[in-house]
């Protein structure tokens, strides 16, 4: 029983036409979802969004780094306040202390949120447009998140032309997002407008290019998604991104709003991500089509939600949504289990008919399904091994986190490696287990993953259930009507081509090559669905071993050539620089200084400063992870000042910087809990901390934008003695003796302690 799923002979031209039809659908799906909008000129009608008008606004505040508490941040804030008041909005600056906790870490900081209100005519609630105006310390943040702020200004201008909205429109332009959502947390904790709740539309960027993707929603999103798909002229994104983002460690301001009870949507563009949080996040590198797409969606949703009855937007269920050939498909999450079950039933039905027609045996189908674990696992392993090889050959990739400058050829290499793994399984077994058994056994895995997602991540279930459903239905019809078998099988593959490749593309851009195995898993699921069509290109007879070897070697050669071509093409230069990490650390107690780098293999530039793995000269508690060090000339500055006392497990401190540093870090040699901070003129703010920091002392407390008078910090830590290393930090290394600027093909990396002067003192309580 080793028959074929398509058991009728078809002309070669029919097989070619079938494959071409699938490829056309694949191309239309991937390229359609990758498209942005043509940027509208400054002369566009006043009621429309114009990227050229928005980028002109961007040029007025996003040309320099503006980390929270910096003079550049203050200049940006003042400009935004002036512009919003000029548009007739009621504007205030919320000054507060933001707070956030993570594993072993408490972060505090003084924030200045810009809050502007446009009252509605008959308000049913508030519609909040949110973005952050602070940037990473090493770059101007034109995309992250200056472009969204500029889009808000252009959106307000366009809305004012069209007359007032029904609902109140509130612009919340937050501070301190890059340091842990500090501004958003302060807003939802203290601001009167936060207590009213409402719909929040958050806007972000994790790159400089690509379509604006609606990638996250609050729970019970049915009415929100319906509004999004109806109002946005070019909606992008799918519910698998919602499921994926909920399990990733990433956060945006949207997280704070949702935790406070807001409903809403979160959008961002994510391509060109090698420039994310770097000096390359500039206006010159910003794709205006991405700004246009994000801005058009922002304006459309502001109008839609601004005119809606917000009380009617709450729902008790989610929608599953995805794109297919330019259309957005939606269905309620109540159908997730029925569809997953139907896919399984159709597959069982196809196996039963194939068994009845003596094309397969049940042991053969079971063996095929179990053996398919080999190419599935191999494709994931090969993708991850490819990244390890890339880092070994080019150590500069290590600091990029999988977000390389030219990812496309490497993504193609993962697809080629996946094809190689699939062929290594399929070709030796096609006549031993049977082609129909392998095709039906292969379909068992998208079916099983659809069921698993139905249980664990319903929003992502369509990624597997829809291809499994289409593939099983196509197989069943093909078995029942052999003369027309090619048509339903091709149709099933075309449905899969509408879904899996586009989702795979988003996964590649979303998680990067460091987690390339995620994209490989999706790619091999698509390959399993395509097996019956692929069989049309092989003869019925068993292939000779030499032929199998030639095919496999050719597939492997293509994959290797893709990796090699990627490494050859993706070199570092002034437009695509290598990242580096360097900090200057002064131990004020010992009056010794060191250069410090966390690079895996230092660049030639970094090697001027570091040359050993010895960290003995570093202050107690400073080192985090494996570091390179080198001697440096001590600066004539005093260290941070810490005074305080201890009563039982409670340590009460007053911290300040004698040199006026804006940022202060406390490393504690014990696990910490119950941390409270108070700045002059502000109420105390408390967070609960659990767990311990990895690779360094177990407890850490940060205070960003430390006031000149200092701040009071209280925490609990058990033990007979608590040791605290205080570190005050300033941005930039130019004042350090012996520092030499980076060459054009090297830029600062994204680690938060890089390009900082850190001065330390250690205290015991």
C-alpha positions in Angstrom: 0.0 0.0 0.0 2.3 2.7 -1.3 0.0 4.7 -3.6 -0.1 8.4 -4.4 -2.5 10.9 -3.2 -2.9 12.2 -6.8 -3.2 8.7 -8.3 -4.2 9.8 -11.8 -1.6 10.7 -14.3 -1.6 14.3 -15.3 0.5 16.0 -18.0 3.7 17.7 -16.8 2.2 21.0 -17.8 -0.7 20.5 -15.3 1.8 20.0 -12.5 3.7 23.1 -13.6 0.5 25.1 -13.8 -0.5 23.9 -10.3 2.9 24.9 -8.8 2.8 28.3 -10.6 -0.7 29.0 -9.2 0.5 28.4 -5.7 3.6 30.5 -6.3 1.4 33.4 -7.6 -0.8 33.3 -4.6 2.2 33.1 -2.3 3.8 36.2 -4.0 0.6 38.2 -3.9 0.0 37.4 -0.2 3.6 38.1 0.9 4.1 41.2 -1.3 0.6 42.5 -0.6 1.1 42.4 3.1 4.5 43.9 2.9 3.3 47.0 1.1 3.1 50.4 2.7 1.5 53.6 1.3 2.8 56.2 -1.1 3.7 59.2 1.1 1.3 62.1 0.5 2.9 65.4 -0.3 2.6 68.6 1.8 0.1 69.8 -0.7 -2.4 67.0 0.1 -5.9 68.1 1.1 -6.0 69.5 4.6 -8.3 66.8 5.9 -5.9 64.0 4.9 -2.8 62.7 6.5 0.5 63.8 4.8 3.8 62.1 5.6 5.6 65.1 4.2 3.9 67.4 6.6 4.5 64.9 9.5 8.2 64.5 8.7 8.6 68.3 8.7 7.2 68.2 12.3 9.6 65.4 13.1 12.6 67.5 12.0 11.8 70.0 14.7 12.3 67.7 17.7 13.9 64.4 16.6 17.3 65.2 15.3 19.3 64.4 18.5 19.2 61.7 21.2 16.7 62.7 23.9 16.9 60.2 26.8 14.6 61.0 29.7 15.9 63.9 31.9 18.2 65.2 29.2 18.2 68.8 27.9 17.2 67.5 24.5 14.2 65.8 26.1 13.2 69.0 27.7 13.5 70.8 24.4 11.3 68.2 22.7 8.7 68.4 25.5 8.6 72.2 25.2 8.1 72.1 21.5 5.3 69.6 21.7 3.5 71.6 24.3 3.8 74.7 22.1 2.5 72.9 19.0 -0.4 71.3 20.7 -1.5 74.6 22.2 -1.2 76.2 18.8 -3.7 73.6 17.6 -6.2 74.7 20.3 -5.9 71.7 22.6 -5.9 71.9 26.4 -2.3 71.0 27.4 -0.7 70.1 30.6 2.6 68.5 31.6 2.2 65.8 34.2 5.3 65.8 36.4 5.5 62.6 38.5 7.7 59.7 39.4 7.2 56.6 37.3 8.0 53.2 38.7 8.2 49.7 37.4 9.5 46.3 38.7 11.1 43.3 36.9 12.9 40.3 38.1 15.2 41.5 40.9 14.9 45.1 39.6 13.0 48.2 40.6 13.2 51.3 38.3 12.1 54.8 39.2 12.4 58.1 37.3 11.0 61.6 37.2 8.8 61.9 34.1 7.2 64.8 32.2 4.2 63.5 30.3 2.6 65.8 27.8 -1.2 65.4 28.1 -3.4 67.3 25.6 -7.2 67.1 25.4 -9.7 67.9 22.6 -13.2 67.8 24.2 -15.9 66.0 22.3 -19.4 67.3 21.5 -21.4 64.5 23.2 -18.7 62.4 24.7 -19.3 58.7 25.6 -15.7 58.4 26.9 -12.1 59.1 26.0 -10.1 58.0 23.0 -6.4 58.1 23.8 -3.7 58.4 21.2 -0.4 57.4 22.9 3.3 57.4 21.9 6.5 58.3 23.7 8.8 61.2 23.0 12.0 60.0 24.7 14.5 58.0 22.7 17.3 55.6 23.4 20.5 57.4 24.5 22.6 56.5 21.4 20.2 57.7 18.7 17.7 60.4 17.8 14.8 57.9 17.7 13.2 59.3 14.5 11.2 56.1 14.2 11.1 55.0 17.8 9.1 56.8 18.6 9.4 60.3 17.1 7.5 59.3 13.9 4.4 58.4 15.9 4.5 61.6 17.9 4.8 63.6 14.6 1.9 61.5 13.2 -0.1 62.5 16.3 0.5 66.2 15.5 -0.5 65.8 11.9 -3.5 63.7 12.9 -4.7 66.5 15.3 -4.2 69.1 12.5 -6.3 67.0 10.1 -9.0 66.3 12.7 -9.3 70.1 13.5 -10.1 70.7 9.8 -13.0 68.3 9.9 -14.7 69.7 13.0 -15.0 68.3 16.5 -15.4 64.6 17.4 -18.2 63.1 19.4 -15.9 61.7 22.0 -13.0 63.4 24.0 -9.7 62.9 22.2 -6.7 62.7 24.6 -3.1 62.7 23.4 -0.8 61.1 26.0 2.8 61.7 24.9 4.8 59.8 27.5 8.3 60.2 28.9 10.5 57.4 30.1 9.2 54.6 27.9 12.7 53.4 27.1 13.5 53.1 30.8 10.6 50.8 31.6 7.3 52.5 30.6 7.8 55.0 33.5 5.6 57.7 32.0 2.8 55.4 31.1 2.9 53.9 34.6 2.8 57.3 36.2 -0.2 58.3 34.0 -2.3 55.3 34.7 -1.5 55.5 38.4 -2.1 59.2 39.1 -3.7 61.1 36.3 -7.5 61.9 36.7 -8.1 61.1 33.0 -6.8 57.6 33.6 -9.5 56.9 36.1 -12.1 57.5 33.4 -10.7 54.7 31.3 -11.4 54.6 27.6 -10.0 53.2 24.3 -6.2 53.6 23.9 -4.5 53.5 20.5 -0.7 53.1 21.0 1.8 53.7 18.2 5.3 52.3 18.1 8.2 51.4 15.8 10.8 48.6 16.0 12.6 49.5 12.9 12.5 52.1 10.2 10.5 50.5 7.4 7.6 48.2 6.6 3.8 48.4 6.9 2.1 49.5 10.2 1.0 46.2 11.8 -1.7 46.1 14.4 0.1 43.5 16.6 -1.6 43.6 20.0 -5.0 44.1 21.4 -6.7 44.1 24.8 -8.8 41.0 25.7 -12.3 40.9 24.4 -11.2 42.6 21.2 -14.1 41.7 18.9 -15.6 45.2 18.5 -12.2 46.8 18.4 -11.0 44.5 15.6 -14.2 45.1 13.7 -13.7 48.8 13.9 -10.0 48.5 12.9 -10.7 46.4 9.8 -13.6 48.6 8.8 -12.0 52.0 9.4 -8.4 51.4 8.3 -8.1 51.6 4.5 -5.1 49.3 4.5 -5.3 47.1 7.7 -2.2 44.9 8.3 -1.5 42.4 11.1 -3.0 39.3 12.3 -4.1 37.7 15.6 -1.1 35.4 15.7 1.0 38.5 16.5 -1.3 39.1 19.5 -0.7 35.6 20.8 3.1 35.8 20.1 3.5 39.2 21.7 1.7 38.1 24.8 4.4 35.4 25.5 7.4 37.5 24.6 9.3 39.6 27.3 8.8 42.8 25.3 6.5 45.6 26.5 5.3 49.0 25.3 3.3 51.7 26.9 0.2 49.8 25.8 1.1 47.2 28.5 0.6 49.7 31.3 -2.7 51.0 29.9 -4.2 47.5 29.5 -3.1 46.5 33.0 -5.0 49.6 34.2 -8.2 48.4 32.5 -8.1 50.3 29.2 -9.2 48.6 26.0 -7.4 49.2 22.8 -5.0 48.4 19.9 -1.2 48.6 19.6 0.5 49.2 16.2 4.0 49.4 14.9 6.2 49.0 11.9 9.0 46.5 12.4 11.2 46.2 9.3 14.7 47.7 9.0 15.1 46.6 12.6 18.9 46.6 12.5 18.7 50.4 13.1 16.4 50.0 16.1 17.8 51.8 19.2 20.9 52.9 17.3 22.4 56.1 15.9 20.9 55.0 12.5 17.3 55.6 13.7 17.3 59.0 11.8 14.9 60.9 9.7 17.1 60.1 6.7 16.6 56.4 7.2 12.9 56.6 8.0 10.7 55.1 5.2 8.1 57.8 4.5 5.7 55.1 3.2 5.7 53.5 6.7 5.0 56.9 8.3 2.2 57.4 5.8 0.7 54.0 6.6 0.9 54.5 10.3 -0.5 58.0 10.1 -3.4 57.1 7.8 -4.4 54.4 10.2 -4.1 56.7 13.2 -6.3 59.3 11.6 -8.9 56.8 10.4 -9.1 55.1 13.9 -9.2 58.5 15.7 -12.2 59.4 13.6 -13.9 56.0 13.9 -13.5 55.6 17.7 -14.0 59.4 18.1 -17.5 59.0 16.7 -18.4 55.7 18.2 -20.4 54.8 21.3 -17.4 53.7 23.4 -19.6 51.8 25.9 -20.7 49.4 23.1 -17.1 48.5 22.2 -16.6 46.1 25.1 -17.0 42.4 24.1 -16.8 39.1 25.9 -14.8 37.4 23.2 -11.9 37.8 20.8 -11.8 37.7 17.0 -9.4 35.7 15.1 -8.2 37.8 12.2 -5.7 37.5 9.3 -5.0 38.7 5.8 -5.7 36.7 2.6 -5.1 38.2 -0.9 -5.7 41.7 0.3 -8.8 40.8 2.4 -9.1 40.6 6.2 -10.7 37.4 7.3 -12.3 37.3 10.8 -14.1 34.8 12.9 -15.0 34.6 16.6 -12.8 32.6 18.9 -15.7 30.3 19.7 -14.9 28.7 16.3 -11.3 27.9 17.1 -12.1 24.5 18.6 -14.7 23.5 16.1 -12.4 24.3 13.2 -9.5 22.5 14.7 -11.7 19.5 15.3 -13.1 19.7 11.8 -9.5 19.7 10.4 -8.8 16.6 12.4 -12.0 14.9 11.3 -11.3 15.7 7.6 -7.8 14.2 8.0 -9.2 11.1 9.6 -11.7 10.9 6.7 -9.0 11.2 4.1 -7.0 8.5 5.8 -10.0 6.2 5.9 -10.8 6.7 2.2 -7.1 6.2 1.3 -7.1 3.0 3.3 -10.3 1.9 1.6 -8.7 2.5 -1.8 -5.7 0.5 -0.6 -3.4 3.5 -1.1 -2.1 3.5 2.5 -1.9 1.3 5.5 -2.7 2.6 9.0 0.8 1.7 10.3 2.3 3.4 7.2 0.4 6.7 8.0 1.3 6.5 11.6 5.0 5.8 10.8 4.9 8.7 8.3 3.5 11.1 10.9 6.0 10.1 13.6 8.9 10.2 11.2 7.9 13.7 10.1 9.2 14.8 13.5 12.7 14.3 12.0 12.5 17.1 9.3 10.5 19.3 11.6 13.1 19.1 14.3 16.0 19.2 11.8 14.7 22.4 10.2 14.5 24.2 13.5 18.0 22.9 14.6 19.5 23.9 11.2 18.0 27.4 11.4 19.5 27.9 14.9 22.8 26.4 13.9 22.9 28.8 11.0 22.7 31.7 13.4 25.4 30.2 15.6 27.6 29.8 12.4 26.9 33.4 11.4 28.0 34.7 14.9 31.1 32.4 14.8 32.1 33.7 11.3 31.1 37.3 12.0 31.2 38.0 15.8 29.7 41.4 15.3 26.3 39.8 14.8 26.3 38.9 18.5 25.3 42.4 19.7 22.6 42.6 17.0 20.2 40.1 18.6 19.4 38.5 15.2 18.4 41.9 13.6 21.0 42.0 10.8 21.2 44.7 8.2 20.3 42.6 5.2 18.1 39.8 6.5 16.3 38.7 3.3 19.1 36.4 1.9 19.4 34.7 5.3 15.7 34.2 5.5 15.9 32.6 2.1 18.7 30.4 3.5 16.5 29.2 6.3 13.8 28.3 3.8 16.4 26.5 1.7 17.6 24.6 4.8 14.0 23.7 5.6 13.5 22.3 2.0 16.7 20.3 2.4 15.5 18.8 5.7 12.1 18.0 4.1 13.7 16.3 1.1 16.1 14.3 3.3 13.0 12.7 4.9 10.7 12.5 1.9 12.9 11.1 -0.8 14.2 8.0 1.0 10.7 7.1 2.3 8.5 7.9 -0.6 8.4 4.4 -1.9 9.0 2.6 1.3 6.1 4.1 3.3 4.2 5.5 0.3 3.6 8.9 -1.1 0.0 9.1 0.1 1.0 8.0 3.6 3.7 10.6 3.7 1.4 13.4 2.5 -1.4 12.4 5.0 1.1 11.8 7.8 2.7 15.2 7.1 -0.7 16.9 7.4 -1.0 15.4 10.9 1.4 18.1 12.2 -0.3 21.3 11.2 -3.5 19.6 12.4 -1.9 18.8 15.8 -0.4 22.3 16.1 -3.8 23.8 15.4 -5.3 21.8 18.2 -2.4 22.7 20.5 -2.8 26.4 19.7 -6.6 26.1 20.3 -5.7 25.1 23.8 -2.7 27.3 24.5 -2.9 30.3 22.1 -6.2 30.5 20.4 -5.4 33.7 18.5 -2.6 31.9 16.6 -4.6 28.7 15.9 -5.5 29.9 12.3 -1.8 29.7 11.3 -2.0 25.9 11.5 -5.7 25.1 11.4 -6.5 26.9 8.1 -3.8 25.1 6.1 -4.6 21.8 7.8 -8.3 22.3 7.1 -7.7 23.2 3.4 -5.1 20.5 3.0 -7.2 17.7 4.5 -10.3 18.8 2.6 -8.3 18.9 -0.6 -6.9 15.5 0.0 -10.3 14.0 0.8 -11.9 15.4 -2.3 -8.9 14.2 -4.4 -9.3 10.7 -3.1 -13.1 10.7 -3.7 -12.8 12.1 -7.2 -9.4 10.9 -8.6 -10.0 12.3 -12.1 -10.1 15.8 -10.7 -7.6 15.3 -7.9 -5.2 18.0 -9.0 -7.8 20.7 -8.6 -8.7 20.3 -4.9 -5.1 19.6 -3.9 -4.0 22.7 -5.7 -6.8 24.7 -4.1 -5.8 23.5 -0.6 -2.2 24.5 -1.2 -3.3 27.9 -2.5 -5.2 28.5 0.7 -2.1 27.6 2.7 -0.1 30.0 0.5 -2.4 32.8 1.5 -1.7 32.3 5.2 1.6 30.6 6.1 4.2 32.5 4.0 2.9 35.9 5.1 2.9 34.9 8.7 6.4 33.4 8.3 7.6 36.7 7.0 6.2 38.6 9.9 7.8 36.1 12.3 11.2 36.5 10.6 11.0 40.3 11.1 9.5 40.1 14.5 11.9 37.8 16.3 15.0 38.0 14.1 17.5 35.4 12.9 18.6 34.6 16.5 15.2 32.8 16.7 15.2 31.7 13.1 13.8 28.3 14.2 10.4 29.9 14.7 10.3 30.8 11.0 11.7 27.4 10.0 8.8 25.7 11.9 6.3 27.6 9.8 8.1 27.1 6.6 8.2 23.3 7.0 4.5 23.2 7.8 4.0 24.9 4.4 6.3 22.3 2.9 4.3 19.4 4.3 1.1 20.8 2.8 2.8 21.0 -0.6 4.0 17.4 -0.7 1.3 16.1 -3.1 2.0 18.9 -5.7 5.8 18.3 -5.3 5.2 14.6 -6.0 4.1 15.5 -9.6 7.7 16.4 -10.4 9.1 13.0 -9.5 8.6 9.8 -11.5 6.4 7.0 -10.1 9.3 4.5 -9.9 11.7 4.5 -7.0 14.5 7.0 -7.4 18.0 5.7 -7.7 20.3 6.3 -4.8 22.5 8.4 -7.0 19.5 10.6 -8.1 18.5 11.0 -4.4 22.0 12.0 -3.5 22.2 14.5 -6.3 18.9 16.1 -5.4 19.9 16.3 -1.7 23.4 17.6 -2.4 21.9 20.2 -4.7 19.4 21.4 -2.1 22.2 21.6 0.5 24.4 23.5 -1.9 21.7 26.0 -2.5 21.2 26.5 1.3 25.0 26.8 1.9 25.3 29.2 -1.0 22.5 31.3 0.5 24.3 31.5 3.8 27.6 32.2 2.2 26.0 34.8 -0.1 24.4 36.5 2.9 27.7 36.7 4.7 29.4 38.1 1.6 26.7 40.7 1.0 26.0 41.7 4.6 29.4 43.2 5.5 29.8 46.1 7.8 30.4 49.6 6.4 29.5 53.2 7.2 25.9 52.7 6.1 25.6 49.3 7.8 27.9 49.6 10.9 29.0 47.0 13.3 27.8 47.5 16.9 30.1 47.9 19.8 29.9 48.3 23.6 32.1 50.4 25.8 31.8 51.9 29.2 34.1 53.8 31.5 34.0 52.7 35.2 35.7 54.6 38.0 35.9 53.0 41.5 35.9 56.1 43.6 36.8 54.1 46.7 40.0 52.7 45.2 40.6 55.6 42.7 41.0 53.0 39.9 39.4 53.2 36.5 38.6 50.6 33.8 37.3 50.4 30.3 34.6 47.7 30.1 33.0 46.0 27.1 30.4 43.2 26.9 31.2 42.4 23.3 31.7 38.7 22.6 34.6 39.4 20.3 35.8 43.0 20.6 36.0 45.1 17.4 39.3 46.5 16.4 38.2 49.8 17.8 37.2 48.3 21.1 40.5 46.5 21.4 42.2 49.9 21.8 40.6 50.0 25.3 40.2 46.4 26.5 42.3 43.2 26.3 41.6 40.9 29.2 38.7 39.0 30.8 40.0 39.9 34.3 37.3 41.8 36.2 39.2 42.1 39.5 39.7 45.9 39.2 36.0 46.5 38.8 34.0 47.6 41.8 32.1 45.0 43.8 28.7 44.2 42.1 29.4 46.2 39.0 30.1 43.3 36.6 27.0 41.9 34.8 27.7 38.9 32.6 31.1 38.2 30.9 33.1 41.3 30.3 36.3 42.5 28.7 38.3 45.1 30.7 41.3 47.4 30.3 43.0 50.0 32.5 41.9 53.6 32.2 43.0 57.0 33.6 40.9 58.0 36.7 38.8 61.1 36.4 39.0 63.7 39.1 35.4 63.3 40.3 33.7 62.2 43.4 31.5 59.2 43.7 27.8 59.0 44.5 26.7 59.8 48.0 24.6 57.4 50.0 23.6 58.0 53.6 21.1 55.9 55.6 20.4 53.4 58.2 19.0 49.9 58.7 16.2 48.7 61.0 15.7 45.0 60.9 15.3 44.0 57.2 14.5 47.6 56.2 17.2 49.8 54.6 16.5 53.5 54.3 18.8 55.6 52.1 19.3 59.0 50.8 21.1 59.0 47.4 22.6 61.8 45.4 25.3 62.5 42.9 28.1 65.0 43.8 28.8 65.5 40.1 25.2 66.0 39.1 24.8 62.7 37.3 21.2 62.2 36.0 21.1 58.4 36.5 21.8 56.4 39.6 21.9 52.6 40.1 22.1 50.7 43.4 23.4 47.1 43.2 22.5 45.1 46.4 24.2 41.9 47.4 21.0 40.5 48.7 17.6 39.8 47.1 15.3 42.9 47.6 11.6 43.4 48.1 9.2 46.3 48.9 11.1 49.1 47.2 9.9 52.7 47.7 11.3 55.9 46.2 10.5 59.6 46.9 11.8 62.6 45.0 11.5 66.1 46.5 8.0 67.5 45.7 6.6 64.1 44.8 4.6 61.5 46.7 6.4 58.2 47.6 6.0 55.5 45.0 6.4 51.8 45.8 6.8 48.6 43.8 7.0 44.9 44.8 10.2 43.1 43.6 10.7 39.3 43.4 13.4 37.1 42.1 17.0 38.0 41.5 19.0 39.6 38.7 21.0 37.3 36.5 24.8 37.5 36.1 25.3 40.1 38.8 24.3 40.9 42.4 20.8 39.8 43.1 19.1 43.1 43.7 19.1 46.3 41.7 17.4 49.7 42.0 17.6 52.4 39.4 16.6 56.1 39.6 16.5 58.0 36.3 16.6 61.8 36.1 17.8 62.0 39.7 17.1 65.5 41.1 20.1 67.6 42.3 18.9 67.2 45.9 18.9 63.5 45.5 16.1 61.0 46.4 15.1 58.8 49.3 15.0 55.0 48.7 13.7 52.3 51.1 13.9 48.6 50.5 13.8 45.3 52.4 16.7 42.8 52.3 17.4 40.0 54.7 20.9 39.2 56.1 23.3 40.3 58.8 24.9 42.9 56.5 23.7 44.4 53.3 26.3 45.7 50.9 25.3 48.4 48.3 27.3 49.6 45.4 26.1 52.9 44.2 26.8 53.9 40.6 26.0 57.3 39.1 26.0 57.5 35.3 26.3 60.1 32.7 26.0 59.7 28.9 29.0 60.1 26.6 32.7 59.2 26.8 34.3 62.2 25.1 35.5 63.8 28.3 37.5 60.6 29.3 41.2 60.9 28.7 42.4 58.5 26.0 39.0 58.1 24.4 39.0 58.0 20.6 35.7 58.2 18.6 34.4 55.3 16.7 35.2 55.0 13.0 32.2 55.3 10.6 31.7 51.6 10.3 31.2 51.1 14.1 28.4 52.3 16.2 27.3 52.1 19.8 25.2 49.0 20.7 21.9 48.8 22.5 23.0 47.6 26.0 21.8 50.2 28.4 25.1 50.7 30.3 27.1 51.4 27.1 28.7 54.8 26.3 28.3 55.8 29.9 30.7 57.1 32.5 30.0 55.2 35.7 31.4 56.3 39.0 30.9 54.0 42.0 31.2 53.8 45.8 30.4 50.8 48.0 28.5 51.0 51.3 27.6 48.5 54.0 24.6 48.6 56.3 
